[in-house]
Amino acid sequence: MSAPSPRPTFGHRHLLGIGQLRPHEIAILLDAAEADVEVSRRIDKKKTVLKGRTQINLFFEASTRTQASFELAGKRLGADVMNMSVARSSVSKGETLIDTAMTLNAMRPDILVVRHHAAGAVALLARKVGCAVVNAGDGAHEHPTQALLDALTIRRRKGRIAGLRVAICGDVLHSRVARSNILLLTALGAEVRVVAPSTLLPSGIELMGVDVFRSMQDGLEGADVVMMLRLQRERMEGTFVPSIREYFHHFGLDAAKLSRAKPDALVMHPGPMNRGVEIASEIADGPQSVIEEQVEMGVAVRMAVIETLLAGAEVQP
């Protein structure tokens, strides 16, 4: 009788991007998050698996939604959670990222959750500390937990990801969410399309294995999932769209454009939404929208990531 095959392991100390993960490692996190969905729906939402462990949320960019989600995740696992207000810290007085990393490292946290406006900053910090690090968004580079929660939402609704047609629409150029989702969804076998005006498409986007469309009507044809992106005007230097009104006319999701997708297509948005800019209110609040479910899945995914990095039996040293 042959010996059983070894159980797949999650072989990473940090979660810095989807690009570092193999398909089975993505599956480990999604499967763990499935269990944590049920934890979050109980009356008693507490686990004690991380009792005595310390989590510091270090956000150099404001993000109420993501920071609150990570805070809830840590507390539901039983960790001690500290939110570091960078705007009121020594960073605002000229302290460098490395200085901050060394200071925090001396406090001996078990995990740092970091959001930073510069691509690569979180990876740099991870090399300077002795604890696990989670990338909560770095510039226009990656936002891995957002892609994981999107994948969990899709998998729970559709039963699979492989073979689905997913249209990612809007400001692809400035979107770390788009990049992480493209990496994850293509790794799991989805057919990914990006739909945007030429001014909001990164050069060489085709090299990521996606089909490119510059028309919503064509790009949404037969889509199983329509994922809208926020128009990130705060990252724009110069004019990328003629006007908000014209942008919504051509690339905002309304009933007419959504009708080109499959009748049971899911509508997604990472938030915060600009209603009347990238999505009409009747679609955002409509029966095909899973935007609120994405928020719920966010807590479960972040619980799974934190626990896997700190206490999961599958983690390699």
N, C-alpha and C positions, 0 to 999 in steps of 0.2 A: 504494500500500500504506500503510495507516494505521500511525502510530507506536504502539508498545506502550504500554499503560496504565502510569502510574507505580506503582512498588511501594509498598504501604502502609508508613507510617512510625509509629514509636512516639514520640509528640510530647511526652514529659514528662521533666523533669529528676529528679523525685522520684516515689516510689510512696507516696502518703499514704492512699489508699483506693480501693476498687473504683468508687465513685461518680464518680471522675474519668476512668474509662476508657470508651472506645467499644468495641463488640463486636470490631472488627478489631484493636484494641490488646490486648485479652484474648487473641485468637487468636495474635498475635505471641509473647506470653509463653508460652502453652501449647505452641506449636510448637517454640520454643527449648528448653523443658523436656523435650520428647520426646527430643531429641538428648542432653541431659544425663543422662537415665536410663541410656542406654547407656554414657556415660562412667563413671558411678558403679558399673557392673557389670563394668568392666574390671579386670584385675589392677593395671595402672598407671592410677590414677584422677586423675592430675594433668594439668591444662591450664596453659599458660603465658601465656594471654591477658591476665591481670592482674598479670604479674610487675612488681614495683616499685610497685604501687598499695597503698594502706593502707585497711583496713576497721576501724572501731571499733564494737563491739557495746556499746551503752549501755542497760542494763536497769535501770530503776527498780523494776520488779516482777520477782520471781523466776520463772524459767521454764526449767528444765533442758532440756526437750525442744526448745523453739524456739531458745534460745540455742545449743545444741549443733548444731542443724541449720544455722543461719546460719554458725557457725564452720567447720563442715565444708565448706559451700558456698564460702565465701571461700577456704579453703585449697586446695580442689580446683581453683579457678580460678587459683591461683598468687599470690594476694594475701597481704600481711602482715596478720594479723588480731590485734587486741587486744580482749580482753574487759575492760570497765571495771566493776569491782565498786563499785557506787554506795553500798552499805551502808558501805564503808570509805573513801569519798571525802569531799571537802569538802562535798558535798551534805548529808551527814548532820550537818554542823556549821553549817548555815544558809545555804549558798551557793544562790542561786536557779537556776532552770532556764536563764535567760538568761546568767547568769555562767558556768555550765557550758558552754553553747553557745559563748560567746566564747573560753573557755579552749581547748576542743577545736578550734575553728576556727583558732586560732593555731598548732596542731600540724600544720595542713595535711593532714588526712585526705582521702581521695577519696570515701569513703562512710561514712555513719553509719547504723547499724541501731538503732532506738530503740523501747523498750517503756516505757510510762508509765501510771500508774494514772488519770490525768485525761484525759478526752476532749478532743481539740484540742491537747494539749500537743506532740505530734509536729509538727503543722502550724506551731505557733508557733516551735518550734526550727528548722524548715526555713527560715523567713524570716530567721534570724539567722546562718546559716552559708553558706559558699561552696562546699559540696560536695553531692553527692547524698544524699538521706535516704530511708530505707525505714521505713515504719510496721510495727513488729512487734507491734502491739496497743496501742490507747490507750483505757483505760477500757472503757465499754460501747459505744464508737463503732464502730471497724472493726478488722479483722485481715485485711488483703488477701491476704497470702501463704497463709494457711490456706484461704481460699476458692479461690485458684488451685490449690492442691494437691488440694483436694477435687474441683474440676472436672476436673483432669488424671486423677485416679483414675477418675472416672465415665466420662470420654471413652474411656480406654483399655479399660475393661471393657465398655462399652455401645456404643462406636463413634460416639456422638453425645451431645449434650445436649438439643438442640431436640426438643420433643415428649415428653420424659420427665416422669413425675410424681414429684416429690421431696417427701417429708414430713420437715420439720424439727421435731423433737419435744423438749419439755422446757422448760428455763429460758430462754425466748426473751427475757424482759424484761432480763436482765442480760448477754446474750450478744452480744459483738462478732462472734463467728463467725457467728451467725445473720444479723446485719445484712449482713455482707459476702457471705455465700452467697446471700441473697435478691437482692441487687443484681446479682451475677454471673449466677446461674442464670436469673433473669427476663430479663436482657439477652440471653442466648443462647437464649431461647425455651423454657425448661422451664416446666412447670406446677408452681408451688411451693405447698405447703401448710404451715401452721404448726399444731402440735398441742400444746396445753398447757392447764393449768387457768387460769381467768380471772385468778388472782392473779399468774401468770407471763407474761402477755401485755402488751406495751406498748400504751398508748392509741393508737388510730389505726393499728394495724399493717396494717389492710386497705388503707390508702392506698399501701402498698408493692407492691400488685398481687398479694397472696397470698390464698389461701382459708384461713379460720380454722376450726379444729375444736377442740372441748373434750372429745373422746372419742378415745382411741387406736384403738378398733375402727373408728370411722367415718373417721378421718383417714388410716389406713394402707390403706384399701380400694383395691386395685389399684395400689399404689405400686411404682415401679421402683427407688427408692432410699429407704432409711429412715436419716435422719441424726439420731443422738441427741446431746443436749447435756448437758454436766455441770451438775448442780445447784450453783450458785455461792453456797454459804452464806456465804462470806467477804464477799460484796457485799450481803448482805441485812441490812436494818435492820428488825426486826420479824418477824412470823410470816407466811410465804408458803405453807407447807404444814402440815397438821395434825401429821403425823409422817412419818418416813422410810419406815416400814412401809406406811403408807397411800399415800404417794406412789408407791412401787414397785408396789403393787397396782393402781393406776389408770393410771400413766403410765410404769412401768418396762417395758422391752422384754423380753418372754419369748416362748416358742414359740407360745403361744395368740394373742397379739397379732400377732406376725410372720406368722402364717398368713393374715391378712387382706390382706397385700401379695402381689405376684406371686410365684410360686414361685422365680424367679431374681432376686428383689430383692436389692440390695446393702445391707449393714448397715455404717454408718459412725459414727465417733466421733472428735472432734478430740483427745481425751485431755487430761489424764489421766482415766481412767475411774474411776467409783465403782461397783464391782461390787455388785449387789444393791440399788442405789439407782436408777440410770437404765437399767441393762442387766444381764441375767442372764449369769453366766459362760459358760453353755453356748451362748449366742448370740454373745457377744464372741469366743469361741474357735471358733465353728462355721463350717461351710463357706460361708455367705453373707457372713461378715465380711471386710472389706477394710481393717481398722484398721491392720495392720502395713504394708500396701501404702501407706496414706496417709503413714506415716512416711517410707518410701523416696521417695515422690513429693515430700515436703517438701524434701528436699535438692536434688533436681533443679529444682524450681520456684525455690528461692532462688538457685541458681546462675544460672538464666535471668534472674531479675530483676536481680541484681547486674551480670551481664555486659551486659545490655541497657542499663542506666542508665549504665554506665561506658565500655564499649568496643564496644557493638553498632553495626554499620554503619547500623542503622535509627534511631539516636537523633538527633533534631534538636538543634542547639545552643540 
